[in-house]
Amino acid sequence: MGTAERIRAYFADCTSGSAADIARHFTEDAVIYDTNVRPVRGATAIGSFWVGVRERWRGAAWSVESVVADGDAAAIEWAMTGSDADGRPFTVRGSEHYAFAGGRIAEIRQYWTFDRDRLDTGLVDHP
């Protein structure tokens, strides 16, 4: 499985897979670094983390908007849709950088803005 294909399959599993389905995309010692939360370390913890996010944001769904890949590295733009506790829909957008080892994700560095008072975030004035 190529890097872009792996990322798209990972996003599909974040949307509707189990924690084990998500974890299978990662090396055992993988880590996700994020601009909004502490690092998530280990494939099992990563799988559980995303299932929790999906449940907290009422069936959150993720999509990959673009991928640039080169060997064992990739960068993407993504979107997450969901509903808040009051049922209001939102879309959050961000960017990530990936490192791969042995065809699996070894590291993700996530860049995005989380604002509980304004959940629809992305590039200002970008269509």
N, C-alpha and C positions, 0 to 999 in steps of 0.2 A: 504494500500500500504506500503510495507516494505521500509527501508531506501535505499537500493541499487536500488530497482525498482523506487522509487521517484527520485533519482539522475539521472537515465537513462532517465526517462520521462522528467525531467527538461532540460537535454541536448538536447533531441529531439526537445523540444519546443524552445530552444535557436536557433536551426538550422532553424526551419521552422514555428514556431508558432507566434502568435501575442503577444503584450506586456501583454495582459490579460491572455493568455495561460501560459506565463512564470510566471507571478505574482501569479497564483493559487498554485504554489508549495511552497510558502513562508508564514510565519506568517506575520501579518500586520506590525509588528515592526522589521522585519528581517533586518540584516545588512550584507553587504559583505565588508570584509577588504581585501586589495590587496597590494602587494609590489610595484605597479607601479602607482596607482591612489588613490585619496581620497576615503573614505568609501562611499558606496551607501546604503542609509537607506530607508526602507519601501518597501513593496511588489510592489506597483505601480511604484515607481522609478526604482526598479530593473528590472521590465519588460521592461520599456522604455529604460533603459540603454543598455540591451542586443540587442534589436532591432536596436539601433543606432550603436552598434559595428558591427553587421552583415551587415548593410548597408555600413558603412565606409570601411570595408574590403571585399567588393564585394562578398556578399553571403557567408560569413564565415560559416563554419560548425564545430560542436564540436562532439567529441567522447570520451567516457569513456573507458580507457584502462584497469584499474583494480580498484576494490572496496574492501575495508576491512571495515566491519561494526560490531559494538558491541552496542546493545541497541539503545540509542539516539545519537550515535556518529558514524562518518564514515570518512575514508580518501580515496582519490582517486588519480589516475594518469590520465591525460587527454591530448588530442591533439586538436588543432584548426587549420584548414586549410582555406586558402582564397587566395586572390590575392591583390597585392598592387595597387596603383594608376596607375602604368605602366603596369598592367596586369600580373606581375610576380607572380607565385604561391609560397606559403610558408607554412610551418608547424611550429607552436609554441607548446611547451609541458610544462606542469606544474603539480603541486600537490595542492590539497585542503583538508582542514579539515572542517567537517560539525558538527553542533549541531542541533538537531531536537527538536521540541516541538509539541505535539499533532499530530504527523505524518507529519508535515510540516517543511521545512527548516527554522531555526531561525537565524543561523549564518553560514557564510562561511569565512574561512581564506585561501586566495589564495597565493601560492608561485610560481613565475615564473619570467622570465627575458624578458623585452621588450627592444629591441634595433632597432630603426628605420633603422639603417644602415645595420643590419644583422637580418632579420626577422625570419630566421630558427633557433630557439633556442631549446635547450634541454640538456640532459646529454652529456657531451663531450665523444666521442668515444663509446657511447652506441648504439647497433644496432637498 
